[in-house]
Amino acid sequence: MGGGGRYPYPKHVWSPAGGWWTQPTNWKSNTAIAVAIAGTITAAAWRFSAENEQRHARPKGWIPSQLWAKEFQDGEVYGKK
């Protein structure tokens, strides 16, 4: 099984994925850094959204954002009387 050994390939071909038979030695740390950056951006967007959320009409039932939005932190539960 396999496809044989590595064969000569054109060196002038550029590939954003790294080209033929690539296996960067630091792929684990690069992946960890990318995940950390994506997590930081997601957390910042989540926090900004939760702090600035405003509802102009009362929800008819419970919605998940009532757990973290400042608008719902006073103990009042919309949709229930």
MISE-625586 format. One record per residue: residue number from 1; residue in one letter; chain; x, y, z of N, C-alpha, C, O in turn. Coordinates in Angstrom, 1 decimal, m for minus. Layout:
BEGIN
{NUM; "A"; "A"; {X; Y; Z}; {X; Y; Z}; {X; Y; Z}; {X; Y; Z}}
...
This chain:
BEGIN
{1; "M"; "A"; {0.8; m1.2; 0.0}; {0.0; 0.0; 0.0}; {0.9; 1.2; 0.0}; {2.0; 1.2; 0.5}}
{2; "G"; "A"; {0.4; 2.3; m0.5}; {1.1; 3.5; m0.7}; {1.2; 3.9; m2.1}; {0.5; 3.3; m2.9}}
{3; "G"; "A"; {1.9; 4.8; m2.4}; {2.0; 5.2; m3.8}; {3.5; 5.3; m4.3}; {3.8; 5.9; m5.3}}
{4; "G"; "A"; {4.3; 4.5; m3.6}; {5.7; 4.6; m4.0}; {6.4; 5.6; m3.2}; {5.8; 6.2; m2.3}}
{5; "G"; "A"; {7.6; 5.9; m3.5}; {8.4; 6.9; m2.8}; {8.1; 8.3; m3.3}; {7.2; 8.5; m4.1}}
{6; "R"; "A"; {8.8; 9.2; m2.7}; {8.7; 10.6; m3.1}; {9.3; 10.8; m4.5}; {10.4; 10.2; m4.8}}
{7; "Y"; "A"; {8.7; 11.5; m5.3}; {9.1; 11.7; m6.7}; {9.5; 13.1; m6.9}; {9.1; 14.0; m6.1}}
{8; "P"; "A"; {10.3; 13.4; m7.9}; {10.7; 14.8; m8.1}; {9.5; 15.6; m8.5}; {8.6; 15.2; m9.2}}
{9; "Y"; "A"; {9.4; 16.8; m8.0}; {8.3; 17.7; m8.3}; {8.9; 19.1; m8.6}; {10.0; 19.4; m8.3}}
{10; "P"; "A"; {8.1; 19.9; m9.3}; {8.6; 21.2; m9.7}; {8.8; 22.2; m8.6}; {7.8; 22.4; m7.8}}
{11; "K"; "A"; {10.0; 22.7; m8.4}; {10.3; 23.6; m7.3}; {9.7; 25.0; m7.4}; {9.6; 25.8; m6.5}}
{12; "H"; "A"; {9.3; 25.4; m8.7}; {8.8; 26.7; m8.9}; {7.3; 26.8; m8.6}; {6.7; 27.9; m8.6}}
{13; "V"; "A"; {6.6; 25.7; m8.2}; {5.2; 25.8; m7.9}; {5.0; 26.2; m6.5}; {5.6; 25.6; m5.6}}
{14; "W"; "A"; {4.2; 27.2; m6.3}; {3.9; 27.7; m4.9}; {2.6; 27.3; m4.5}; {1.6; 27.3; m5.3}}
{15; "S"; "A"; {2.4; 26.8; m3.2}; {1.2; 26.4; m2.7}; {1.0; 27.0; m1.3}; {1.9; 27.0; m0.5}}
{16; "P"; "A"; {m0.2; 27.6; m1.1}; {m0.5; 28.1; 0.3}; {m0.5; 27.1; 1.4}; {m0.4; 27.4; 2.5}}
{17; "A"; "A"; {m0.8; 25.8; 0.9}; {m0.8; 24.7; 1.9}; {0.5; 24.2; 2.2}; {0.7; 23.3; 3.1}}
{18; "G"; "A"; {1.6; 24.6; 1.6}; {2.9; 24.1; 1.9}; {3.5; 23.3; 0.8}; {4.7; 23.0; 0.9}}
{19; "G"; "A"; {2.8; 22.9; m0.2}; {3.4; 22.1; m1.2}; {3.3; 20.6; m1.0}; {2.5; 20.1; m0.2}}
{20; "W"; "A"; {4.2; 19.9; m1.7}; {4.2; 18.5; m1.6}; {4.8; 18.0; m0.3}; {5.8; 18.6; 0.2}}
{21; "W"; "A"; {4.3; 17.0; 0.3}; {4.8; 16.3; 1.5}; {5.2; 17.2; 2.6}; {6.3; 17.1; 3.2}}
{22; "T"; "A"; {4.4; 18.1; 2.9}; {4.8; 19.1; 4.0}; {4.3; 18.5; 5.3}; {3.2; 18.0; 5.4}}
{23; "Q"; "A"; {5.0; 18.7; 6.3}; {4.7; 18.4; 7.7}; {5.5; 19.3; 8.6}; {6.6; 18.9; 9.1}}
{24; "P"; "A"; {5.1; 20.6; 8.8}; {5.8; 21.5; 9.6}; {6.1; 21.0; 11.0}; {5.3; 20.4; 11.6}}
{25; "T"; "A"; {7.3; 21.3; 11.5}; {7.7; 20.8; 12.8}; {7.0; 21.5; 13.9}; {6.8; 20.9; 15.0}}
{26; "N"; "A"; {6.5; 22.7; 13.7}; {5.8; 23.5; 14.7}; {4.3; 23.6; 14.5}; {3.7; 24.6; 14.9}}
{27; "W"; "A"; {3.7; 22.6; 13.9}; {2.3; 22.7; 13.6}; {1.4; 22.7; 14.9}; {0.4; 23.3; 14.9}}
{28; "K"; "A"; {1.9; 22.0; 15.9}; {1.1; 22.0; 17.2}; {1.1; 23.4; 17.8}; {0.0; 23.8; 18.3}}
{29; "S"; "A"; {2.2; 24.0; 17.9}; {2.2; 25.3; 18.5}; {1.5; 26.4; 17.7}; {0.8; 27.3; 18.2}}
{30; "N"; "A"; {1.6; 26.2; 16.3}; {0.9; 27.1; 15.5}; {m0.7; 27.0; 15.6}; {m1.4; 27.9; 15.7}}
{31; "T"; "A"; {m1.1; 25.7; 15.8}; {m2.5; 25.4; 16.0}; {m3.0; 26.0; 17.3}; {m4.1; 26.6; 17.4}}
{32; "A"; "A"; {m2.2; 25.8; 18.3}; {m2.5; 26.3; 19.7}; {m2.6; 27.9; 19.7}; {m3.5; 28.4; 20.3}}
{33; "I"; "A"; {m1.7; 28.5; 19.0}; {m1.8; 30.0; 18.9}; {m3.0; 30.4; 18.1}; {m3.7; 31.4; 18.5}}
{34; "A"; "A"; {m3.3; 29.8; 17.0}; {m4.5; 30.1; 16.3}; {m5.8; 29.9; 17.1}; {m6.7; 30.8; 17.0}}
{35; "V"; "A"; {m5.9; 28.8; 17.8}; {m7.1; 28.6; 18.6}; {m7.2; 29.6; 19.7}; {m8.3; 30.1; 20.0}}
{36; "A"; "A"; {m6.0; 30.0; 20.4}; {m6.1; 31.0; 21.4}; {m6.5; 32.4; 20.9}; {m7.3; 33.1; 21.5}}
{37; "I"; "A"; {m6.0; 32.8; 19.7}; {m6.4; 34.0; 19.1}; {m7.9; 34.0; 18.7}; {m8.6; 35.0; 19.0}}
{38; "A"; "A"; {m8.4; 32.9; 18.1}; {m9.8; 32.8; 17.8}; {m10.7; 32.8; 19.1}; {m11.7; 33.5; 19.1}}
{39; "G"; "A"; {m10.2; 32.2; 20.1}; {m11.0; 32.2; 21.4}; {m11.0; 33.6; 22.0}; {m12.1; 34.0; 22.6}}
{40; "T"; "A"; {m9.9; 34.3; 21.9}; {m9.9; 35.7; 22.5}; {m10.8; 36.6; 21.7}; {m11.5; 37.4; 22.3}}
{41; "I"; "A"; {m10.8; 36.5; 20.4}; {m11.7; 37.3; 19.6}; {m13.2; 37.0; 19.9}; {m14.0; 37.9; 20.0}}
{42; "T"; "A"; {m13.5; 35.7; 20.0}; {m14.8; 35.3; 20.3}; {m15.3; 35.8; 21.7}; {m16.4; 36.2; 21.8}}
{43; "A"; "A"; {m14.4; 35.7; 22.7}; {m14.8; 36.1; 24.0}; {m15.0; 37.6; 24.0}; {m15.9; 38.1; 24.7}}
{44; "A"; "A"; {m14.2; 38.4; 23.3}; {m14.3; 39.8; 23.3}; {m15.7; 40.2; 22.6}; {m16.4; 41.1; 23.0}}
{45; "A"; "A"; {m16.0; 39.5; 21.5}; {m17.2; 39.8; 20.8}; {m18.4; 39.4; 21.7}; {m19.4; 40.1; 21.7}}
{46; "W"; "A"; {m18.3; 38.3; 22.4}; {m19.4; 37.9; 23.3}; {m19.6; 38.9; 24.4}; {m20.8; 39.3; 24.7}}
{47; "R"; "A"; {m18.5; 39.3; 25.0}; {m18.7; 40.3; 26.1}; {m19.3; 41.6; 25.6}; {m20.2; 42.2; 26.2}}
{48; "F"; "A"; {m18.8; 42.1; 24.4}; {m19.3; 43.4; 23.9}; {m20.8; 43.2; 23.6}; {m21.6; 44.1; 23.9}}
{49; "S"; "A"; {m21.2; 42.1; 23.0}; {m22.6; 41.8; 22.7}; {m23.5; 41.8; 24.0}; {m24.6; 42.3; 24.0}}
{50; "A"; "A"; {m23.0; 41.1; 25.0}; {m23.8; 41.0; 26.2}; {m23.9; 42.3; 26.9}; {m25.0; 42.6; 27.5}}
{51; "E"; "A"; {m22.9; 43.1; 26.9}; {m23.0; 44.4; 27.5}; {m23.9; 45.4; 26.8}; {m24.4; 46.3; 27.4}}
{52; "N"; "A"; {m24.0; 45.3; 25.5}; {m24.8; 46.2; 24.7}; {m26.1; 45.7; 24.2}; {m26.7; 46.4; 23.4}}
{53; "E"; "A"; {m26.5; 44.6; 24.6}; {m27.8; 44.0; 24.1}; {m28.9; 44.8; 24.7}; {m29.0; 45.1; 25.9}}
{54; "Q"; "A"; {m29.9; 45.1; 23.8}; {m31.1; 45.8; 24.2}; {m32.2; 45.2; 23.4}; {m32.2; 44.9; 22.2}}
{55; "R"; "A"; {m33.3; 45.0; 24.2}; {m34.5; 44.4; 23.5}; {m35.6; 45.5; 23.6}; {m35.8; 46.1; 24.7}}
{56; "H"; "A"; {m36.2; 45.8; 22.5}; {m37.2; 46.8; 22.4}; {m38.6; 46.3; 22.6}; {m39.6; 47.1; 22.8}}
{57; "A"; "A"; {m38.7; 45.0; 22.6}; {m40.0; 44.3; 22.9}; {m39.7; 43.2; 23.9}; {m38.7; 42.5; 23.8}}
{58; "R"; "A"; {m40.7; 42.9; 24.8}; {m40.6; 41.8; 25.7}; {m40.6; 40.5; 25.0}; {m41.5; 40.3; 24.2}}
{59; "P"; "A"; {m39.7; 39.6; 25.3}; {m39.8; 38.3; 24.7}; {m41.0; 37.5; 25.2}; {m41.5; 37.7; 26.3}}
{60; "K"; "A"; {m41.6; 36.7; 24.3}; {m42.8; 36.0; 24.7}; {m42.4; 34.8; 25.6}; {m43.3; 34.3; 26.3}}
{61; "G"; "A"; {m41.2; 34.3; 25.6}; {m40.8; 33.2; 26.4}; {m39.3; 33.4; 26.8}; {m38.7; 34.5; 26.5}}
{62; "W"; "A"; {m38.8; 32.4; 27.5}; {m37.4; 32.5; 28.0}; {m36.5; 32.4; 26.8}; {m36.7; 31.6; 25.9}}
{63; "I"; "A"; {m35.4; 33.2; 26.8}; {m34.4; 33.1; 25.8}; {m33.0; 32.9; 26.5}; {m32.8; 33.4; 27.6}}
{64; "P"; "A"; {m32.1; 32.2; 25.8}; {m30.8; 32.0; 26.5}; {m30.0; 33.2; 26.9}; {m29.3; 33.2; 27.9}}
{65; "S"; "A"; {m30.1; 34.3; 26.1}; {m29.3; 35.5; 26.5}; {m29.8; 36.1; 27.8}; {m29.1; 37.1; 28.3}}
{66; "Q"; "A"; {m30.9; 35.7; 28.4}; {m31.3; 36.2; 29.7}; {m30.3; 35.8; 30.8}; {m30.3; 36.4; 31.8}}
{67; "L"; "A"; {m29.5; 34.8; 30.5}; {m28.5; 34.3; 31.5}; {m27.4; 35.3; 31.6}; {m26.8; 35.4; 32.7}}
{68; "W"; "A"; {m27.0; 36.0; 30.6}; {m25.8; 36.9; 30.6}; {m26.0; 38.3; 30.3}; {m25.2; 39.2; 30.6}}
{69; "A"; "A"; {m27.2; 38.7; 29.7}; {m27.4; 40.1; 29.3}; {m27.7; 40.9; 30.6}; {m28.5; 40.5; 31.4}}
{70; "K"; "A"; {m27.1; 42.1; 30.7}; {m27.4; 43.0; 31.8}; {m28.8; 43.4; 32.0}; {m29.3; 43.7; 33.1}}
{71; "E"; "A"; {m29.5; 43.5; 30.9}; {m30.9; 43.9; 30.9}; {m31.8; 42.9; 31.7}; {m32.8; 43.4; 32.3}}
{72; "F"; "A"; {m31.4; 41.7; 31.8}; {m32.2; 40.7; 32.6}; {m31.6; 40.4; 33.9}; {m32.1; 39.4; 34.6}}
{73; "Q"; "A"; {m30.6; 41.1; 34.4}; {m29.9; 40.7; 35.6}; {m30.7; 41.2; 36.9}; {m30.3; 40.9; 38.0}}
{74; "D"; "A"; {m31.7; 42.0; 36.7}; {m32.5; 42.6; 37.8}; {m33.4; 41.6; 38.5}; {m34.1; 41.9; 39.4}}
{75; "G"; "A"; {m33.5; 40.3; 37.9}; {m34.3; 39.3; 38.5}; {m35.6; 39.1; 37.8}; {m36.3; 38.1; 38.0}}
{76; "E"; "A"; {m36.0; 40.1; 37.0}; {m37.3; 40.0; 36.3}; {m37.1; 39.0; 35.2}; {m36.2; 39.1; 34.4}}
{77; "V"; "A"; {m38.1; 38.1; 35.0}; {m38.1; 37.2; 34.0}; {m39.2; 37.5; 33.0}; {m40.3; 37.5; 33.3}}
{78; "Y"; "A"; {m38.8; 37.9; 31.8}; {m39.7; 38.3; 30.8}; {m40.5; 37.1; 30.3}; {m40.0; 36.0; 30.3}}
{79; "G"; "A"; {m41.8; 37.3; 30.0}; {m42.6; 36.2; 29.5}; {m43.4; 35.6; 30.6}; {m44.4; 34.8; 30.3}}
{80; "K"; "A"; {m43.1; 35.9; 31.9}; {m43.9; 35.4; 33.0}; {m44.4; 36.5; 33.8}; {m43.8; 37.6; 33.9}}
{81; "K"; "A"; {m45.6; 36.4; 34.3}; {m46.2; 37.4; 35.1}; {m46.3; 37.0; 36.6}; {m46.8; 37.8; 37.4}}
